Amino acid sequence: MKKSIGNMYEFVTHTWNPISGKCSHDCSYCYMKKWGELAPIHINESEMKANLGEGNFIFVCSGCDLFARDIPDRYIERVADRAKIFDNRYLWHTKNPMRFFDWKESFRERDVLCVTMETNIYDRRYMNNAPRIMDRFSYLCEYSGEKMITVEPIMDFDVRDFASMIIDARPIQVNIGADSGKNNLPEPSAEKIDMLIKTIEPYTRIHLKKNLWRIYKK
């Protein structure tokens, strides 16, 4: 387990990566690609034994998606069981909330489900094997626990449709960040970002990540 540093969420205290390896979503902009070809998905046994302490807010599997289609059920079960030993709050972050539903009874009420929605427009050129945006949105709407949406790396979007999706999902917070990896993504204008923020801010908290300032300054 590591303290949260760098371009991570400021509101989490630590990251914990008990699962390591190449994520099957294979998004073109994934920051893990900077490390080159990764090993197949596997359990990081040293991390699995980590003392997670108490009173922390821990981002689980910041380096891959614990709920990706190819993650074995036994891996998810081991991670969930280990997390429950410690008195913490956990951020379960995914692009595949459909799989999260299979395990939602394993998590505490104070835990948070966070779903990445970079835009309302699915583009396989960049998202490759990740679930479609509308699929993510549909399952997120069904979840009744605490949930967040992360719009990072923010990609060009339709303001009205995207804002409506976010509002309908009823997240407690929306995190917005930009591409930090120079991946030549189709990005929205500062004006569109401003319109999106002003439309959704009556309905939810908004957390603007520092890397957003490259394309938007409030």
FENPEWO-V277916 format. One record per residue. N is the residue number from 1. RES is the residue in one small letter. OMEGA is omega in radians with two decimals (NA if undefined). NEAR is the number of other ideal C-beta (glycine too) atoms within 10 Angstrom. Layout:
n:N res:RES omega:OMEGA near:NEAR
n:N res:RES omega:OMEGA near:NEAR
This chain:
n:1 res:m omega:-3.11 near:16
n:2 res:k omega:3.02 near:13
n:3 res:k omega:-3.12 near:10
n:4 res:s omega:-3.14 near:18
n:5 res:i omega:3.03 near:8
n:6 res:g omega:-3.06 near:6
n:7 res:n omega:3.12 near:14
n:8 res:m omega:3.06 near:15
n:9 res:y omega:3.13 near:22
n:10 res:e omega:-3.06 near:11
n:11 res:f omega:3.04 near:15
n:12 res:v omega:-3.11 near:21
n:13 res:t omega:-3.04 near:17
n:14 res:h omega:2.93 near:20
n:15 res:t omega:-3.13 near:19
n:16 res:w omega:-3.06 near:26
n:17 res:n omega:3.11 near:18
n:18 res:p omega:3.07 near:22
n:19 res:i omega:-3.13 near:25
n:20 res:s omega:3.07 near:17
n:21 res:g omega:-3.05 near:17
n:22 res:k omega:3.11 near:18
n:23 res:c omega:-3.10 near:24
n:24 res:s omega:3.09 near:16
n:25 res:h omega:3.05 near:20
n:26 res:d omega:3.12 near:13
n:27 res:c omega:-3.01 near:20
n:28 res:s omega:-3.05 near:15
n:29 res:y omega:-3.06 near:18
n:30 res:c omega:-3.09 near:20
n:31 res:y omega:3.13 near:15
n:32 res:m omega:-3.13 near:15
n:33 res:k omega:3.14 near:16
n:34 res:k omega:3.14 near:7
n:35 res:w omega:3.14 near:8
n:36 res:g omega:-3.11 near:6
n:37 res:e omega:-3.11 near:6
n:38 res:l omega:3.08 near:15
n:39 res:a omega:3.04 near:8
n:40 res:p omega:3.13 near:8
n:41 res:i omega:-3.13 near:19
n:42 res:h omega:3.06 near:12
n:43 res:i omega:3.05 near:16
n:44 res:n omega:-2.99 near:16
n:45 res:e omega:3.11 near:8
n:46 res:s omega:3.09 near:8
n:47 res:e omega:3.13 near:18
n:48 res:m omega:-3.14 near:15
n:49 res:k omega:-3.05 near:9
n:50 res:a omega:3.00 near:16
n:51 res:n omega:-3.06 near:8
n:52 res:l omega:3.06 near:19
n:53 res:g omega:3.12 near:13
n:54 res:e omega:3.13 near:8
n:55 res:g omega:-3.13 near:9
n:56 res:n omega:2.99 near:18
n:57 res:f omega:-2.92 near:17
n:58 res:i omega:3.04 near:22
n:59 res:f omega:-3.08 near:22
n:60 res:v omega:3.09 near:25
n:61 res:c omega:3.09 near:26
n:62 res:s omega:-3.09 near:19
n:63 res:g omega:3.07 near:16
n:64 res:c omega:-3.12 near:20
n:65 res:d omega:-3.11 near:24
n:66 res:l omega:-3.06 near:23
n:67 res:f omega:3.04 near:23
n:68 res:a omega:-3.00 near:22
n:69 res:r omega:-3.02 near:12
n:70 res:d omega:3.09 near:14
n:71 res:i omega:-3.13 near:21
n:72 res:p omega:3.12 near:12
n:73 res:d omega:-3.08 near:10
n:74 res:r omega:3.08 near:9
n:75 res:y omega:-3.14 near:18
n:76 res:i omega:-3.14 near:19
n:77 res:e omega:3.14 near:12
n:78 res:r omega:3.13 near:15
n:79 res:v omega:-3.14 near:24
n:80 res:a omega:-3.14 near:18
n:81 res:d omega:3.13 near:10
n:82 res:r omega:-3.12 near:17
n:83 res:a omega:-3.08 near:20
n:84 res:k omega:3.14 near:13
n:85 res:i omega:-3.01 near:9
n:86 res:f omega:-3.07 near:17
n:87 res:d omega:-3.13 near:11
n:88 res:n omega:2.95 near:21
n:89 res:r omega:-3.06 near:15
n:90 res:y omega:3.03 near:24
n:91 res:l omega:3.12 near:22
n:92 res:w omega:-2.94 near:26
n:93 res:h omega:-3.06 near:22
n:94 res:t omega:2.91 near:24
n:95 res:k omega:-3.09 near:24
n:96 res:n omega:-3.10 near:22
n:97 res:p omega:3.07 near:25
n:98 res:m omega:3.14 near:16
n:99 res:r omega:3.11 near:19
n:100 res:f omega:-3.11 near:21
n:101 res:f omega:3.13 near:14
n:102 res:d omega:-3.02 near:11
n:103 res:w omega:-2.98 near:16
n:104 res:k omega:3.11 near:14
n:105 res:e omega:-3.13 near:7
n:106 res:s omega:-3.05 near:16
n:107 res:f omega:-3.12 near:18
n:108 res:r omega:-3.14 near:13
n:109 res:e omega:-3.11 near:6
n:110 res:r omega:3.05 near:11
n:111 res:d omega:-3.09 near:20
n:112 res:v omega:2.98 near:22
n:113 res:l omega:3.10 near:24
n:114 res:c omega:-3.11 near:21
n:115 res:v omega:3.10 near:25
n:116 res:t omega:3.02 near:24
n:117 res:m omega:-3.04 near:24
n:118 res:e omega:-3.04 near:26
n:119 res:t omega:2.99 near:23
n:120 res:n omega:-3.05 near:21
n:121 res:i omega:-3.14 near:13
n:122 res:y omega:3.14 near:15
n:123 res:d omega:-3.06 near:15
n:124 res:r omega:3.12 near:10
n:125 res:r omega:-3.09 near:8
n:126 res:y omega:-3.04 near:19
n:127 res:m omega:3.05 near:21
n:128 res:n omega:-3.03 near:14
n:129 res:n omega:-3.13 near:14
n:130 res:a omega:3.10 near:24
n:131 res:p omega:3.14 near:25
n:132 res:r omega:-3.10 near:12
n:133 res:i omega:-3.10 near:22
n:134 res:m omega:3.08 near:11
n:135 res:d omega:3.10 near:15
n:136 res:r omega:-3.11 near:24
n:137 res:f omega:-3.09 near:20
n:138 res:s omega:-3.13 near:15
n:139 res:y omega:3.09 near:19
n:140 res:l omega:3.12 near:25
n:141 res:c omega:-3.11 near:14
n:142 res:e omega:-3.07 near:11
n:143 res:y omega:-3.05 near:17
n:144 res:s omega:3.13 near:8
n:145 res:g omega:3.12 near:14
n:146 res:e omega:-3.06 near:16
n:147 res:k omega:3.06 near:19
n:148 res:m omega:2.96 near:23
n:149 res:i omega:3.03 near:25
n:150 res:t omega:3.11 near:23
n:151 res:v omega:-3.09 near:26
n:152 res:e omega:-0.11 near:21
n:153 res:p omega:-3.11 near:25
n:154 res:i omega:3.13 near:26
n:155 res:m omega:-3.05 near:21
n:156 res:d omega:-3.00 near:16
n:157 res:f omega:2.99 near:23
n:158 res:d omega:-2.99 near:15
n:159 res:v omega:-3.06 near:17
n:160 res:r omega:-3.09 near:12
n:161 res:d omega:-3.10 near:12
n:162 res:f omega:3.12 near:24
n:163 res:a omega:3.13 near:19
n:164 res:s omega:3.11 near:14
n:165 res:m omega:-3.11 near:23
n:166 res:i omega:-3.14 near:23
n:167 res:i omega:-3.11 near:15
n:168 res:d omega:-3.13 near:11
n:169 res:a omega:3.09 near:23
n:170 res:r omega:3.08 near:14
n:171 res:p omega:3.06 near:24
n:172 res:i omega:-3.12 near:13
n:173 res:q omega:3.04 near:17
n:174 res:v omega:3.13 near:23
n:175 res:n omega:-3.08 near:21
n:176 res:i omega:3.12 near:21
n:177 res:g omega:-3.10 near:21
n:178 res:a omega:3.08 near:24
n:179 res:d omega:3.12 near:21
n:180 res:s omega:-2.99 near:17
n:181 res:g omega:3.12 near:15
n:182 res:k omega:-3.09 near:7
n:183 res:n omega:3.08 near:14
n:184 res:n omega:3.12 near:10
n:185 res:l omega:3.05 near:19
n:186 res:p omega:-3.04 near:12
n:187 res:e omega:3.11 near:19
n:188 res:p omega:3.07 near:22
n:189 res:s omega:3.07 near:11
n:190 res:a omega:3.14 near:13
n:191 res:e omega:3.12 near:10
n:192 res:k omega:3.10 near:18
n:193 res:i omega:3.14 near:23
n:194 res:d omega:3.11 near:15
n:195 res:m omega:3.12 near:16
n:196 res:l omega:-3.13 near:24
n:197 res:i omega:-3.10 near:16
n:198 res:k omega:-3.13 near:12
n:199 res:t omega:-3.04 near:16
n:200 res:i omega:-3.01 near:22
n:201 res:e omega:3.04 near:11
n:202 res:p omega:-2.99 near:7
n:203 res:y omega:-3.03 near:15
n:204 res:t omega:2.98 near:17
n:205 res:r omega:3.11 near:13
n:206 res:i omega:3.11 near:16
n:207 res:h omega:-3.14 near:16
n:208 res:l omega:-3.14 near:17
n:209 res:k omega:-3.07 near:20
n:210 res:k omega:-3.10 near:12
n:211 res:n omega:3.12 near:17
n:212 res:l omega:-3.03 near:23
n:213 res:w omega:3.10 near:12
n:214 res:r omega:-3.10 near:12
n:215 res:i omega:-3.13 near:15
n:216 res:y omega:3.04 near:20
n:217 res:k omega:-3.06 near:10
n:218 res:k omega:NA near:9
